[in-house]
Amino acid sequence: MFKMITMVSMSVVLLCNLAFAQPKGIVGTGNYVVTVANPAFKSGAGPRVLIDEAHNNYQTMDDRFKGFADLLIADGATVKPLRERLSAQTLAEADILVICNALNEKNANEKRTKDKWLLPAPDAFTEDEIKAVRDWVNAGGSLLLIADHMPFPGAAEKLGDAFGVLMLNNFAFDAAFTYKPGDMNLIKFYREPATPNVGKLRAHPVTNGIKKGERIPLVVSFTGNAFRMRPGVAFAPILELGRGAKIAWPSDHVDISLQTPFASAEGLYQGVVLRPGKGRVAVFGEASMFSVNYAEWANDYPTGFHNPDAPNNKQFILNLMHWLSNRIK
C-alpha cells in the first residue's frame, strides 16, 4: 500500500489509503489495460485461484485487487472470489489460495471509531480456519498471504505463525525516505545492490524465472510492514530490508510524530517463501505492489505494477504465481 508523508508542526503526518478512506479517485485499473505478452497457460487451463473476500478484506477482485486478478486471468488462470469461511470443503476447489489484508469485523469500517484502529488488532481468522488452511497446504495446496502495514499484520498474526512467520504490526520505511513533503516511500529491492542501504532481492527460482526475460533485477513495494521468521523454520528470503530501513509503531494509523517509536528494519523481510509439507507458501508484507492502484490524494499517482519505477513487478508476480502453481520448481 502506498503512502505520502508531509511535515507539519514537527510531526510527520501519514496520509493512508486505508479501509477508513472513501475512494475519491480511480478505483480498480482505470484506463490501464492489464496484458500478458506470452501467457503461461491456455485460457482457463491454468491454476484455480481463490481470492479470499470473506474476512473484511481491503483488497477485493472488484476494486483494489482487480489488476492482480486481471493479470492472473490474462496468464491463463481461473480466478474466483471466496466469500465463505475457510474449510476443507471450500479449499477443495483451489490450487492457490490468496489472502490479502484480512481484518476482524471489529476493525471494519462500520465497527470502528473514526480514524482509529482497535489495537491490538483482533484476529481475522478462527482457529478452525487456520487449521483448515494449514492442513490444506501440508496436503499440497499453495497459499499467498499478504498483510500490509498495521493493523493487517496483527489480524493475520496467528495464521502467519502457523507457518513460522512472525508478523509485526508496523509500518516499514525505506532508508532513502526523507519525510519531506511529496516524498514517496518506494522501497526498492535490488538483485545486485550497489550499497547496503537498499533492499536486497534474493536469488531464488522466483526471481530467476524459467526463460529469457523472466529474471528480475528490481522489485518495488509501497510501504507495508516488515516481519521476521521464527528461528529454526526453513524458508527462502525474497525481499530483505537493507541498512537504514526503519519500522514504526504509531498509536493509530494517521499520525507518525517525532515521538513515534522507530527501530532498525535491517534484516527483516517483506517477502519470503516456504515449502511446508507437500505445499507451498509465499508471505508478503505489502499489497499495492501486486495490483494496479492510484493514490487519489496525490493526483492519482500510480501505485502498483503499472508504476514506471516498478517495471519488473508484473513479471515478478507472474514468476511468484508460477512457483506457487509448481510451474517453477
ROTI-525582 format. One record per residue: z, y, x of N, C-alpha, C, CB in turn. Coordinates in steps of 0.2 Angstrom, whole numbers, padded with zeros to 4 digits, always signed. Atoms other than C-alpha are relative to their C-alpha. Glycine has a CB too. Example, Ala and Ser with C-alpha at 12.3 -4.5 7.8 and 13.67 -1.06 7.14 Angstrom:
BEGIN
+0000-0006+0004+0039-0022+0062+0000+0006+0004+0006+0000-0005/-0001-0006-0004+0036-0005+0068+0003+0005-0004-0007+0002+0002/
//
This chain:
BEGIN
+0000-0006+0004+0000+0000+0000+0000+0006+0004+0006+0000-0005/+0001-0006-0004-0004+0017+0006+0005+0006-0002-0007+0003+0000/-0004-0005+0001+0007+0032+0008-0002+0006+0004+0008-0001+0002/+0001-0006-0004+0006+0050+0014+0006+0004+0000-0006+0005-0004/-0006-0003-0002+0020+0060+0022+0000+0007+0001+0003-0004+0006/+0000-0007-0001+0024+0078+0021+0007+0002+0002-0002+0004-0006/-0006-0003-0003+0038+0088+0030+0002+0006-0005+0000+0002+0007/-0003-0005+0004+0049+0098+0018+0007+0001+0001-0002-0001-0008/-0007-0002-0001+0065+0107+0022+0004-0006+0005+0004+0000-0006/-0002+0005-0005+0068+0095+0037+0001-0007-0003+0007+0002+0002/+0000+0007+0003+0065+0080+0026-0007-0003+0000+0003+0000-0007/+0006+0003+0000+0051+0068+0026-0001-0003-0007-0001-0006+0005/+0001+0002+0006+0045+0065+0008-0005-0005-0001-0001+0006-0005/+0004+0005+0001+0037+0049+0004-0004+0000-0007+0003-0007+0002/+0003+0000+0006+0024+0050-0009-0004-0007-0001-0006+0006-0001/+0002+0007+0000+0021+0032-0015-0004-0001-0006+0006-0004+0000/+0004+0002+0006+0008+0025-0027+0003-0007-0002-0008-0001+0002/-0004+0006+0002+0021+0013-0034+0000-0001-0007+0007+0001+0003/+0000+0002+0007+0025+0005-0051+0002+0006-0004+0004-0006-0001/-0002-0005+0004+0033+0021-0057-0006+0005-0001+0006+0003+0002/+0005-0006+0000+0017+0032-0054-0005-0002-0005-0003+0001+0007/+0005+0001+0005+0005+0034-0068-0007+0001+0003+0001+0004-0006/+0006-0001-0004-0013+0032-0061-0004+0006-0003-0005-0006-0001/+0003-0006+0002-0022+0049-0062-0007+0000+0003+0004+0006+0002/+0006+0000-0003-0037+0045-0051-0004-0006-0001+0001+0001+0008/+0004+0006+0001-0048+0030-0048+0005-0006+0000-0005-0001+0006/-0003+0006+0000-0041+0013-0053-0005-0006+0000+0005-0001-0007/+0005+0005-0001-0050-0003-0048-0004+0002+0006-0004-0001-0006/+0004-0001-0005-0065-0002-0037-0004+0006+0000-0005-0006+0001/+0004-0006+0001-0073+0014-0044-0007-0001+0001+0003+0005+0005/+0008+0001-0001-0091+0016-0038-0001-0005+0006-0003+0006+0001/+0001+0005-0005-0088+0004-0024-0002-0007-0002+0006+0000+0005/+0003+0006+0002-0098-0012-0026+0002-0005+0005-0007+0000-0002/-0002+0005-0005-0090-0027-0018-0005-0006+0001+0007-0004-0002/+0006+0005-0001-0103-0039-0010+0002-0004+0006-0006+0004+0002/-0001+0005-0005-0103-0054+0002-0007-0001+0002+0004-0006-0001/+0007+0001-0003-0119-0055+0013-0002-0007+0000-0001+0003+0007/+0002+0008-0001-0118-0074+0016+0006-0003-0003-0001-0002+0007/-0006+0003+0003-0106-0082+0003+0001-0007+0003-0001-0001-0007/-0002+0006-0003-0097-0097+0010-0001-0006-0005+0007+0000+0002/+0001+0005+0005-0099-0107-0006-0005+0002-0006+0007-0001-0004/+0004-0002+0005-0111-0108-0020+0004+0003-0006-0004-0006-0003/-0004-0003+0005-0106-0098-0035+0004-0004-0005-0005+0004-0005/-0005+0005+0004-0091-0106-0044+0002-0006+0003-0003-0001-0006/-0001+0006-0003-0091-0120-0032+0005+0000+0006-0006-0003+0004/-0005-0001-0005-0078-0113-0020+0007-0002-0003+0000+0007+0002/-0007+0002+0002-0059-0115-0021+0002+0003-0007+0005+0002+0005/-0002-0003+0007-0050-0112-0038+0006+0004+0002+0002-0006-0005/-0005-0005-0002-0039-0097-0035+0003+0003-0006-0003+0006+0004/-0004-0003+0005-0025-0092-0047+0004+0006+0003+0005-0005-0003/-0004-0006-0002-0018-0074-0045+0006+0001-0005-0005+0006+0000/-0006+0000+0004+0000-0073-0052+0000+0007-0003+0006-0001+0004/-0001-0006+0004+0002-0060-0066+0006-0001-0005-0007+0002-0004/-0005+0001+0005+0017-0067-0074+0007+0003+0002+0001-0008+0000/-0006-0002-0002+0030-0058-0064+0000+0008+0002+0002-0003+0007/+0000-0008-0001+0028-0039-0067-0004+0002+0006+0007+0003+0000/+0004-0001-0006+0015-0039-0053-0003+0007+0000-0005-0005+0001/+0003-0007+0000+0010-0022-0047-0008-0001+0001+0003+0004+0006/+0007+0001-0001-0007-0029-0042-0002-0005-0005-0002-0003+0007/+0003+0004+0005-0017-0037-0056-0008+0000+0001+0002+0001-0007/+0008+0001-0001-0036-0043-0057-0003+0006-0004-0002-0006-0003/+0003-0006+0003-0039-0028-0069+0000+0006+0003+0003+0000-0007/-0001-0007-0003-0034-0014-0058+0000-0001+0008+0006+0004-0003/-0001-0001-0008-0027-0014-0040-0002-0006+0004+0007+0002+0001/+0002+0006-0004-0032-0031-0036-0007-0002-0002+0005-0006-0001/+0006+0001+0002-0049-0030-0044-0005-0001+0006-0003+0005-0004/+0005+0001-0006-0058-0028-0027+0001-0007+0004+0002+0006+0005/-0001+0006-0003-0049-0043-0020-0003-0006-0004+0008-0001+0000/+0003+0005+0004-0054-0054-0035-0008+0000+0001+0002+0001-0007/+0007-0001-0001-0072-0047-0034-0003-0003+0007-0002+0007-0001/+0002+0003-0006-0073-0052-0016+0000-0007+0000+0005+0003+0006/-0001+0008+0000-0067-0070-0018-0006-0003-0005+0006-0002-0003/+0005+0003+0004-0079-0072-0033-0007+0001+0003+0000+0004-0007/+0007-0001-0003-0094-0065-0023-0001-0005+0006+0000+0007+0003/+0000+0005-0005-0089-0078-0010-0001-0007-0002+0006+0000+0005/+0001+0007+0003-0091-0092-0022+0006-0003-0004-0003-0004+0004/-0006+0003+0003-0073-0095-0028+0000+0001-0007+0006+0003+0004/-0002-0001+0007-0067-0097-0046+0007+0004+0000+0000-0006-0004/-0006-0003+0000-0053-0084-0049+0002+0002-0007-0001+0007+0004/-0003-0001+0007-0042-0083-0064+0007+0003+0001+0000-0006-0004/-0007-0002+0000-0025-0074-0068+0004-0006-0003+0001+0006-0004/-0005+0005+0002-0010-0085-0070+0006+0004-0004+0003-0004+0006/-0005-0004+0004+0001-0077-0084+0006-0004-0003-0004+0004-0005/-0006+0005+0002+0013-0092-0086+0004-0001+0006-0003-0007-0003/-0005+0001-0006+0028-0097-0076-0003-0005+0005+0007-0003-0003/+0003+0004-0005+0025-0106-0060+0004-0007-0001+0002+0002+0007/-0002+0007+0001+0027-0125-0063-0005-0005+0003+0001-0001-0007/+0005+0005-0002+0019-0141-0058-0006+0000-0004+0003-0007+0000/+0006+0000+0004+0008-0140-0073-0005+0006+0001+0003+0000-0008/+0004-0005-0001+0002-0123-0071-0004+0001+0007+0004+0007-0001/+0003+0000-0007-0001-0125-0052-0005-0006+0001+0005-0001+0005/+0005+0005-0001-0011-0141-0055-0007+0002+0000+0001-0005-0005/+0007-0002+0001-0027-0131-0059-0002+0004+0006-0001+0003-0006/+0001-0005-0006-0026-0121-0042-0001-0004+0006+0005+0005+0000/+0001+0002-0008-0032-0124-0024+0004+0005+0004-0007-0001+0002/-0003-0006-0003-0025-0107-0019+0004+0004-0005-0005+0004+0004/-0004-0004+0004-0011-0098-0027+0002+0007+0003+0007-0003-0002/-0001-0006-0003-0010-0079-0024+0006+0004-0004-0006+0004+0000/-0006-0003+0003+0007-0070-0027+0000+0007+0004+0006-0004+0000/+0000-0007-0003+0006-0051-0024+0005+0005-0004-0007+0003+0000/-0004-0006+0003+0020-0038-0027+0003-0002-0006-0003+0006+0000/-0003+0002+0006+0030-0048-0040+0007+0004+0000+0002-0007+0000/-0007-0003+0001+0046-0039-0047+0003-0003-0006-0002+0007-0002/-0004+0002+0005+0060-0044-0058-0001+0005-0006+0008+0000+0002/+0001-0005+0005+0059-0036-0075+0004+0006+0000+0001-0004-0007/-0005-0006-0001+0074-0025-0071-0003+0005+0004+0006-0003+0002/+0003-0005-0004+0063-0016-0059-0007+0002-0003-0001-0002+0007/+0006-0002+0003+0048-0015-0071+0000+0007-0003-0002-0005-0005/+0000-0007+0002+0043+0002-0077+0005+0002-0005-0007+0002-0003/-0004-0002+0006+0052+0002-0094+0007-0002+0001-0003-0003-0006/-0007+0003-0001+0068-0006-0086+0004+0004+0005-0001-0007+0002/-0004-0004-0005+0072+0007-0073+0001+0007-0002-0005+0000+0006/-0001-0007+0001+0079+0024-0072-0005+0003+0004+0007+0002+0003/+0005-0003-0003+0066+0036-0067+0001+0001+0008-0002+0007-0003/+0001-0001-0008+0061+0036-0048+0006-0003+0003+0001+0008+0001/-0005+0004-0003+0075+0024-0044-0001-0008-0001+0007+0002-0003/+0000+0007+0000+0074+0006-0039+0007-0003-0001-0003-0003+0006/-0007+0003+0000+0088-0006-0044+0000-0004+0007+0000-0005-0006/-0001+0004-0006+0094-0012-0027+0008-0002+0000-0001+0005+0006/+0006+0005-0003+0097-0025-0020-0004-0002-0006+0004-0006+0003/+0005+0002+0005+0081-0030-0029+0002-0007-0002-0007+0001+0004/-0001+0007+0003+0084-0044-0041-0006-0005+0001+0002+0000-0007/+0005+0005-0001+0074-0060-0039-0006+0000-0005+0003-0007+0001/+0005+0001+0005+0057-0061-0047-0001-0007-0002-0006+0003+0003/+0001+0007+0002+0057-0080-0047+0006-0004-0001-0004-0003+0006/-0005+0004+0001+0068-0093-0054+0000-0005+0005+0000-0003-0007/-0001+0005-0005+0075-0107-0043-0005-0006-0002+0007-0003+0000/+0005+0005+0001+0064-0119-0053-0007+0002+0002+0000-0001-0008/+0007-0002-0002+0048-0109-0050-0001-0001+0008-0001+0007-0002/+0001+0000-0007+0052-0108-0031-0001-0008+0002+0006+0003+0003/+0000+0007-0001+0055-0127-0031-0007-0003-0001+0005-0004-0004/+0007+0003+0002+0038-0130-0040-0005+0003+0005-0002+0003-0007/+0004-0002-0005+0029-0119-0028+0001-0004+0007+0001+0008+0002/-0001+0003-0006+0037-0127-0013-0003-0007+0000+0007+0000+0002/+0003+0007+0001+0033-0145-0019-0007+0000+0000+0003-0003-0007/+0008+0000+0000+0015-0140-0023-0003+0001+0006-0002+0006-0005/+0003-0001-0007+0012-0133-0006+0001-0006+0004+0004+0006+0003/-0001+0006-0005+0020-0148+0003-0005-0006-0002+0007-0002-0001/+0005+0005+0003+0008-0159-0008-0007+0002+0002+0001-0001-0007/+0007-0002-0002-0007-0149-0001-0003+0006-0003-0004-0006-0003/+0002-0006+0003-0008-0133-0011+0000+0006+0006+0004+0002-0006/+0000-0006-0005-0011-0116-0002+0002+0006-0004-0007+0001+0003/-0003-0006+0003-0001-0100-0005-0001+0006+0004+0008-0002-0001/+0001-0007-0003-0005-0082-0001+0006+0004-0003-0007+0003+0000/-0006-0004+0003+0012-0072-0003-0001+0006+0003+0006-0004+0001/+0000-0006-0002+0011-0054-0002+0006+0004-0003-0007+0004-0001/-0005-0005+0003+0026-0042-0003+0000+0006+0004+0007-0004+0001/+0001-0007-0003+0023-0024+0001+0007+0003+0002-0003+0005-0005/-0006-0004-0002+0037-0011+0005+0005-0001-0005-0001+0007+0002/-0006+0000+0005+0054-0010-0004-0002+0002-0007+0006+0004+0003/-0005+0006+0001+0058-0017-0017-0003-0006+0000+0004+0001-0006/+0003+0006+0000+0045-0030-0016+0002-0006+0004-0008+0001+0001/-0003+0006-0004+0052-0040-0001+0006-0003-0003+0001+0003+0007/-0006+0003+0003+0068-0041-0010-0001-0004-0006+0005+0006-0002/+0001+0004+0006+0061-0048-0026-0003-0006+0002-0005+0004-0004/+0003+0006-0002+0052-0061-0016+0004-0004+0006-0007+0001+0003/-0004+0003-0006+0066-0065-0003+0001-0007-0001+0007+0004+0000/-0002+0007+0001+0071-0082-0010-0007-0004+0001+0003-0002-0006/+0006+0004-0001+0053-0088-0011-0003+0000+0007-0006+0004-0005/+0002+0000-0007+0049-0082+0006+0005-0005+0004+0001+0007+0003/-0005+0004-0004+0065-0090+0013-0002-0008-0001+0007+0001-0003/+0001+0007+0001+0059-0107+0005-0005-0002+0006-0003-0001-0007/+0005+0002-0005+0045-0107+0019+0002+0003+0007-0007+0003-0002/-0002-0002-0007+0056-0099+0033-0001+0007+0002-0003-0004+0005/+0001-0007-0001+0051-0081+0031+0006+0004-0003-0007+0002-0004/-0006-0005+0002+0065-0068+0031-0003+0006-0002+0005+0000+0006/+0003-0006+0003+0059-0054+0020+0005+0005+0002-0001-0001-0007/-0004-0006-0001+0066-0037+0025-0002+0006-0005+0000+0002+0007/+0002-0005+0005+0067-0024+0011-0001+0007+0003+0006+0000-0005/+0001-0007-0003+0060-0009+0021-0007+0003-0001+0001-0001+0008/+0007-0003-0001+0045+0002+0025-0001+0000+0007+0000+0008-0003/+0002+0000-0007+0035+0000+0041-0004+0006+0001-0004-0007+0001/+0004-0006-0002+0028+0014+0051-0003-0001+0007+0005+0006+0000/+0004+0001-0006+0015+0014+0065+0003+0005+0005-0007+0001-0001/-0002-0004-0005+0020+0020+0082-0003+0007+0001-0001-0003+0007/+0003-0006+0000+0007+0034+0081+0001+0005-0006-0008-0002+0001/-0001-0005+0006+0013+0041+0064+0004+0005+0002+0003-0005-0005/-0003-0006-0002+0018+0059+0066+0005+0003-0005-0005+0005+0003/-0004-0003+0005+0027+0063+0050-0002+0007-0002+0007-0001+0001/+0003-0007+0002+0016+0079+0049-0004+0000-0006-0004+0002+0006/+0004-0001+0006+0008+0085+0033-0007-0003+0001+0000+0007-0003/+0007+0003+0000-0008+0075+0029-0001-0006+0005-0004+0005+0002/+0001+0006-0004-0005+0061+0042+0001-0006-0004+0006+0000+0006/+0000+0006+0004-0009+0044+0036+0003-0006+0004-0008-0001-0002/-0003+0006-0003+0001+0029+0040-0004-0006+0000+0007-0001-0003/+0005+0006-0001-0013+0017+0045+0003-0004+0006-0007+0002+0001/-0003+0004-0005-0005+0003+0055-0006-0004+0003+0006-0005-0002/+0006+0004-0003-0019-0004+0067+0002-0005+0004-0004+0005+0004/-0002+0006-0004-0018-0021+0074-0007-0002+0004+0002-0006-0004/+0006+0001-0004-0030-0024+0089+0000-0007+0003+0000+0005+0005/+0000+0006-0003-0036-0040+0096+0002+0000+0007-0007-0003-0001/-0002-0001-0008-0035-0033+0114+0002+0007+0000-0007-0002+0004/-0002-0007+0000-0024-0018+0113+0000+0002+0007+0007+0000-0003/+0001-0003-0007-0026-0006+0127+0007+0002+0002-0004+0007+0000/-0007-0002-0002-0007-0001+0126+0005-0004-0004+0001+0008-0001/-0005+0004+0005+0009-0009+0119+0002+0004-0006+0006-0002+0004/-0003-0004+0005+0011+0005+0107-0005-0001-0006+0000+0007+0002/+0004+0002+0006-0001-0003+0094+0002-0007-0002-0008+0001+0001/-0001+0007+0003+0000-0018+0083-0005-0005+0004-0002+0000-0007/+0003+0006-0003-0006-0035+0090-0003-0005-0005+0004-0004+0005/+0003+0005+0004-0019-0045+0081-0001-0007+0004-0007+0002-0002/-0001+0006-0004-0015-0063+0087-0006-0004-0001+0006-0003-0001/+0006+0005+0000-0029-0076+0092+0002-0006-0005-0002-0002+0007/-0001+0005+0005-0030-0089+0078-0006-0002-0003+0006+0002-0005/+0007+0001+0003-0044-0098+0069-0001+0005-0006+0001-0007-0004/+0001-0005+0005-0041-0085+0055-0003+0006+0003+0007+0002-0003/+0003-0006-0003-0045-0071+0067-0006-0002+0004+0005+0003+0005/+0006+0002-0003-0059-0081+0076-0006-0001-0004+0002-0006+0004/+0005+0002+0005-0068-0087+0061-0004-0006+0002-0005+0006-0001/+0004+0006-0002-0082-0100+0062-0006+0001+0004-0001-0004-0006/+0006-0001-0002-0098-0092+0066+0000+0007+0003-0006-0001-0005/+0001-0007-0002-0105-0076+0074+0001+0005-0005-0007+0000+0003/-0002-0006+0005-0099-0060+0066+0006-0001-0004-0006+0000-0005/-0006+0001+0003-0083-0068+0060+0006+0001+0004+0000-0007-0003/-0006-0001-0005-0072-0064+0075+0002+0007-0002-0002-0001+0007/-0003-0006+0002-0060-0050+0070+0003+0004+0006+0005-0001-0005/-0003-0004-0005-0056-0036+0083+0005+0004-0002-0006+0004+0004/-0004-0005+0002-0046-0025+0072+0002-0001-0007-0003+0007+0001/-0002+0000+0007-0036-0026+0056+0005+0006-0001+0004-0006-0002/-0004-0006+0002-0028-0011+0047+0004-0001-0006-0005+0007-0001/-0004+0000+0006-0014-0010+0035+0003+0007-0002+0007-0005+0001/-0002-0006+0002-0007+0004+0025+0007+0000-0002-0005+0002-0006/-0007+0000+0001+0012+0005+0027+0003-0007-0001+0002+0005-0005/-0003+0006+0001+0020-0010+0019+0007-0001+0003-0005-0006+0002/-0006+0002-0003+0035-0019+0026-0001-0004+0007+0005-0003-0004/+0000+0005-0006+0039-0029+0042+0006-0005-0001+0001+0004+0007/-0005+0006+0001+0048-0046+0042+0001-0004+0006-0002-0004-0006/-0001+0005-0006+0054-0059+0054+0000-0007-0003+0007+0001+0003/+0000+0007+0002+0054-0078+0054+0007-0003+0002-0006-0004+0004/-0006+0004-0001+0069-0090+0053-0001-0004+0007+0002-0005-0006/+0001+0004-0006+0072-0097+0070-0001-0008-0001+0007+0001+0005/+0002+0007+0000+0065-0115+0073-0005-0001-0005+0006-0003-0003/+0005+0001+0005+0052-0113+0059-0007+0001+0004+0000+0005-0006/+0007+0000-0004+0034-0117+0066-0005+0004-0004-0003-0008+0000/+0005-0005+0003+0022-0103+0062-0005+0003+0005+0004+0005-0004/+0005-0003-0004+0007-0094+0069+0000+0008-0002-0007-0003+0000/+0000-0007+0001+0009-0075+0071-0008+0003-0001+0003+0004+0005/+0007-0003+0000-0007-0065+0065+0001+0008+0001-0002-0001-0008/-0001-0007-0001-0001-0047+0063+0007+0002+0003-0001+0004-0006/-0006-0001-0003+0013-0042+0075+0001+0007+0002+0001-0004+0006/-0001-0007-0002+0020-0024+0077+0002+0001+0007+0006+0003-0005/-0001-0002-0007+0020-0016+0094+0006+0005+0001-0006+0003+0002/-0005-0004-0003+0031-0005+0104+0000+0007-0004+0000+0001+0007/+0000-0006+0003+0036+0011+0095+0000+0000-0008-0006+0004+0002/+0000+0001+0007+0033+0004+0077+0007+0001-0002-0003-0006-0002/-0007-0001+0002+0048+0008+0066+0000-0003-0007+0002+0007+0000/-0002+0001+0007+0056+0002+0050+0005+0004-0003+0002-0008-0001/-0005-0004+0004+0066+0012+0037+0003-0003-0006-0003+0007-0001/-0003+0002+0007+0078+0008+0023+0002+0006-0004+0006-0005+0002/-0002-0006+0005+0078+0023+0011+0005-0003-0005-0006+0004-0002/-0004+0002+0006+0091+0023-0003-0004-0001-0006+0006+0005+0000/+0004+0001+0005+0077+0025-0015-0007+0000+0002+0001+0005-0006/+0007+0000-0002+0058+0025-0015-0004+0007+0001-0004-0005-0005/+0003-0006+0000+0055+0043-0015+0001+0004+0007+0003+0005-0006/-0002-0004-0006+0064+0052+0000+0002-0004+0006+0005+0005-0002/-0003+0003-0006+0065+0047+0018+0001+0006+0004-0006-0004+0004/-0002-0006-0004+0075+0060+0027+0002-0001+0007+0006+0003-0004/-0002+0001-0007+0081+0063+0045+0006-0005+0000+0001+0006+0003/-0006+0004+0000+0097+0054+0040-0002-0008-0002+0005+0003-0005/+0002+0007+0002+0087+0038+0034+0001-0004+0006-0007+0000-0003/-0001+0005-0006+0092+0023+0045-0007-0002+0002+0004-0006-0002/+0006+0002-0003+0077+0019+0056+0002-0005+0006-0004+0005+0003/-0001+0005-0005+0076+0004+0068-0007-0002+0003+0003-0006-0003/+0006+0002-0003+0063-0003+0080-0003-0006-0004+0001-0002+0007/+0003+0005+0003+0050-0014+0072-0004-0005+0005-0005+0002-0005/+0004+0004-0005+0043-0021+0089+0001-0007-0001+0002+0003+0007/-0001+0008+0001+0040-0040+0087+0001-0002-0007+0006-0001+0004/+0000+0002+0006+0042-0040+0069-0008-0001-0003+0003+0005-0005/+0007+0002+0002+0027-0046+0058-0002+0003-0007+0000-0008-0001/+0003-0002+0007+0016-0040+0044-0005-0006-0002-0004+0006+0001/+0004+0006+0002+0006-0057+0044+0001-0006+0004-0007+0002+0000/+0000+0006-0003+0009-0075+0048-0003-0005-0004+0008-0002+0001/+0002+0006+0004+0003-0092+0043+0004-0006+0002-0008-0001+0001/-0003+0006-0001+0011-0109+0042-0003-0006-0003+0008+0001-0003/+0003+0006+0003+0007-0127+0038+0006-0005-0002-0005-0003+0005/-0005+0004+0003+0022-0134+0028-0003-0007-0003+0005+0003-0004/+0003+0006+0003+0019-0152+0023-0007-0001+0001+0002+0000-0007/+0007+0000+0000+0001-0155+0018-0003+0006-0001-0002-0006-0004/+0003-0006+0002-0001-0137+0013-0001+0005+0005+0004+0002-0006/+0001-0006-0004-0005-0120+0020+0003+0006-0004-0007+0001+0002/-0004-0006+0003+0005-0104+0018-0002+0006+0004+0007-0001-0001/+0001-0006-0004+0000-0086+0023+0004+0005-0004-0008+0002+0000/-0005-0005+0002+0013-0072+0021-0002+0007+0003+0007-0002+0001/+0002-0007-0002+0008-0053+0022+0005+0005-0003-0007+0001-0001/-0005-0005+0002+0019-0038+0021-0004+0007-0002+0004+0002+0006/+0003-0006+0003+0006-0026+0014-0006-0002-0004-0003+0005+0006/+0005+0002+0005-0006-0026-0001-0006+0003+0000+0004+0001-0007/+0007-0004+0001-0019-0012-0001-0005-0003+0005+0002+0007+0001/+0005+0003-0004-0027-0020+0014-0004-0005-0002+0003-0002+0007/+0004+0005+0003-0033-0034+0003-0004+0002-0005+0005-0005-0002/+0003-0002+0006-0041-0024-0010-0004+0006+0001+0004+0000-0006/+0003-0007+0000-0050-0008-0015+0004+0005-0004-0007+0000-0003/-0005-0004+0003-0038+0006-0019-0002+0007+0002+0007-0002+0002/+0001-0007-0001-0038+0025-0020+0006+0004-0001-0006+0003-0004/-0006-0004+0001-0024+0037-0017-0002+0007-0003+0003+0002+0007/+0002-0006+0004-0026+0050-0031+0004+0006+0002+0002-0002-0007/-0003-0006-0003-0013+0061-0023-0003+0003+0006+0008-0001+0001/+0004-0003-0006-0024+0063-0008-0007+0000-0001+0002-0005+0006/+0007-0001+0002-0040+0067-0016-0004-0007+0000-0004+0004+0005/+0003+0007+0001-0044+0048-0020-0002-0003+0007-0006+0000-0004/+0002+0002-0007-0043+0044-0001+0000-0008-0001+0006+0002+0005/+0001+0008+0000-0049+0025+0001+0006-0003+0004-0007-0002+0002/-0005+0004-0004-0035+0013+0005-0002-0007-0002+0007+0001-0002/+0002+0007+0001-0041-0005+0007-0006-0002+0005-0002-0001-0007/+0006+0003-0005-0056-0015+0015-0006+0005-0001-0001-0007-0002/+0006-0004+0000-0068-0001+0010+0002+0007+0004-0001+0002-0007/-0001-0006-0004-0059+0012+0021-0004+0000+0006+0008+0000+0002/+0004+0000-0006-0070+0017+0035+0003-0001+0007-0004+0007+0001/-0004+0002-0006-0056+0015+0048+0002-0007+0000+0006+0004+0000/-0002+0007+0001-0054-0003+0042-0006-0005-0001+0005-0001-0006/+0007+0003+0001-0072-0010+0045+0001-0008+0000-0005+0002+0005/+0000+0007+0000-0066-0028+0048+0005-0003-0005+0003-0002+0007/-0005+0003+0005-0053-0030+0034-0003-0005-0005+0003+0005-0004/+0004+0005+0005-0066-0038+0022-0001-0007+0003-0006+0003-0002/+0001+0006-0003-0071-0051+0034+0007-0004+0002-0004+0000+0007/-0006+0003-0001-0053-0054+0039+0003-0004-0006+0005+0005+0002/-0002+0004+0006-0049-0058+0021-0003-0006-0002+0000+0005-0006/+0004+0006+0001-0063-0070+0019+0002-0005+0005-0008+0002+0001/-0002+0005-0005-0058-0079+0035+0007-0003-0002+0001+0003+0007/-0006+0003+0002-0040-0080+0029-0001-0005-0006+0005+0006-0002/+0000+0004+0006-0045-0087+0012-0004-0006+0002-0004+0004-0006/+0003+0006-0002-0057-0099+0021+0005-0005+0003-0006+0002+0005/-0005+0004-0003-0042-0105+0031+0004-0003-0005+0004+0004+0005/-0004+0003+0006-0032-0107+0015-0003-0005-0004+0002+0006-0005/+0004+0005+0004-0046-0117+0007-0002-0006+0005-0006+0003-0003/+0001+0005-0005-0047-0128+0023-0007+0000+0002+0001-0007-0004/+0006-0001-0003-0064-0122+0027+0000+0001+0007-0005+0005-0004/-0002-0001-0007-0057-0116+0043+0006-0004+0002+0001+0008+0002/-0005+0005-0001-0047-0129+0051+0005+0003+0005-0003-0006+0004/
//
